[in-house]
Amino acid sequence: MQLSLMMETQAHNGLVADLAFALDTNKNHIISCGEDGIIKVWDYTTGAQVQRYMGHSGPVYTICLQNQRGDNFMYSSGADGTIKAWLYDHPGLHATSENSGVSFTCLKMSAQSNRLFSSGKREDGTGQLVEWDASKGVAMRHFKGISSNKVKELRLELIRDTHIVMGDKHCIKYWDIEQGNLALTVDGEGSLPEFPILSINKSCTILAAIGLNKTVRIFLYSSIVALFQHQQVVQQVNGIGKAVGVGGTGAVMKQAAAQAALQAAAQSAPWSRLKADAAAAAGMSQMRVPLGATSGLQHAVP
């Protein structure tokens, strides 16, 4: 089976970094950005350039769109360390955020709560994950838990407006958006590059990751809810342990409470191969599990 080519055009001087379809389905528009620092809108049926947005002082790596009270907005960012908010139908009208000193590689807008998140790297090469006030262009908070190593590219994904997922240090990491903490770390067990690029489907049941040796790895992620439930149980158990004490009889009661809580949770969640971690019962603030524990099946696609 072959794909039917509708249109092909020379889009940018340099690499094309990102693509997005316009929110207005009555318009046959696709948007591109690239190393030349320009954002362009194309009619994907004819190949004609409809409009362009100019204002960044360096390559533009990422774009995302949002509808707010009937108006379509576009957010863009890249190497110049700023985020720009554009009124989609009026390319000359835009606002610019404070300069963060970060080269942004990914922007995501939550589907329901209109919250803007970015990932990128600082001038010293370390990674950064930030939530922004989209109306003011001001950073609201910085998420902790990213490795201190120099990064190549960090690309975040959102899960149902409740969690951020991102590849970091050969792992898949999940942040709780409301709490702001690193909630879960899934170890790639040698199957993922240092900073894997991820994608998750809308129903949050399948996760794709760029793996090692030129592979794309597809994981059945039906156990993700169970993993977070496990983390909640661990936190509850820690609270029980603190209440009864950590030494002598208290430690025994804590371990017994942990076993009882985990058994109760296992009856209501698809646990797959997940095993209770002794460290979890000892009071870890976050959980780290092997990638194989997230599903009984995984496939590598060459």
Secondary structure, DSSP 4 states (H G I P E B T S, - for coil): --PPP-------SS-EEEEEE-S-TTS-EEEEEETTSEEEEEETTT--EEEEEE--SS-EEEEEEEEETTEEEEEEEETTS-EEEEETTEEEEEEEPPP-SEEEEEEEE-TTT--EEEEEEETTSBEEEEEEETTTTEEEEE-----SSB-S---EEEETTTEEEEEETTEEEEEETTT-SEEEEEE-TTSS-SS--EEE-TTS-EEEEE-STT-EEEEE-TTHHHHHHHHHHHHHHHHHHHHH-SSTHHHHHHHHHHHHHHHHHHTTS--TT----HHHHTT-SSEEEEGGGG-S-EEEE-
